[in-house]
Amino acid sequence: MKKRYARAAALPVENNIESIFKMGVKVMAGKLASHGDTLKHDPGATAAVVVRLAQEGRLRRAESKLA
């Protein structure tokens, strides 16, 4: 796979975590890759993270209404 990306002059995305934090964005890391002929996000793993974040958000909103 690396050779294929090299032939296409494709480079991995580099994240500047410090700059992202300065924008007020929470950075999360996780194993979301699906390995095959190309490197893509695993839809199941990505969906699981989205659902968990939504549940956490609902819980925070419910707790803030009780306070």
Secondary structure per residue as TSV (DSSP state, phi and psi in degrees):
chain	resnum	aa	ss	phi	psi
A	1	M	-	360.0	-39.2
A	2	K	H	-60.6	-38.8
A	3	K	H	-64.5	-40.6
A	4	R	H	-61.9	-45.6
A	5	Y	H	-66.3	-37.3
A	6	A	H	-63.8	-41.3
A	7	R	H	-62.0	-32.9
A	8	A	T	-88.6	2.9
A	9	A	T	56.8	32.0
A	10	A	-	-85.8	138.8
A	11	L	-	-120.5	149.4
A	12	P	-	-68.6	152.6
A	13	V	-	-74.7	130.6
A	14	E	-	-104.8	126.1
A	15	N	-	-95.4	130.4
A	16	N	-	-97.7	88.9
A	17	I	H	-58.2	-40.3
A	18	E	H	-60.2	-44.5
A	19	S	H	-65.3	-37.2
A	20	I	H	-66.0	-43.8
A	21	F	H	-58.8	-41.5
A	22	K	H	-62.6	-24.7
A	23	M	T	-81.2	-2.7
A	24	G	T	82.9	18.8
A	25	V	-	-98.8	134.5
A	26	K	-	-80.2	129.2
A	27	V	-	-99.3	131.1
A	28	M	-	-123.5	141.9
A	29	A	-	-118.4	147.9
A	30	G	-	-169.0	168.0
A	31	K	-	-90.1	95.5
A	32	L	-	-116.6	8.2
A	33	A	E	-83.8	143.1
A	34	S	E	-115.0	117.2
A	35	H	E	-93.0	131.9
A	36	G	S	-162.0	-142.4
A	37	D	S	-65.9	-30.7
A	38	T	S	-128.1	161.2
A	39	L	E	-95.4	118.0
A	40	K	E	-135.3	168.7
A	41	H	E	-73.0	138.9
A	42	D	-	-77.1	115.1
A	43	P	H	-60.4	-36.9
A	44	G	H	-67.4	-45.3
A	45	A	H	-65.4	-41.2
A	46	T	H	-64.7	-44.2
A	47	A	H	-62.2	-38.8
A	48	A	H	-62.1	-40.3
A	49	V	H	-66.1	-43.3
A	50	V	H	-61.6	-44.7
A	51	V	H	-63.0	-44.0
A	52	R	H	-61.7	-43.0
A	53	L	H	-64.3	-38.8
A	54	A	H	-64.5	-42.4
A	55	Q	H	-63.3	-42.6
A	56	E	H	-63.4	-40.7
A	57	G	H	-63.0	-42.6
A	58	R	H	-62.4	-41.9
A	59	L	H	-63.4	-44.0
A	60	R	H	-62.1	-42.2
A	61	R	H	-64.7	-42.5
A	62	A	H	-63.6	-41.3
A	63	E	H	-66.9	-37.1
A	64	S	H	-70.2	-29.2
A	65	K	H	-71.5	-27.8
A	66	L	H	-80.8	-22.8
A	67	A	-	-76.9	360.0
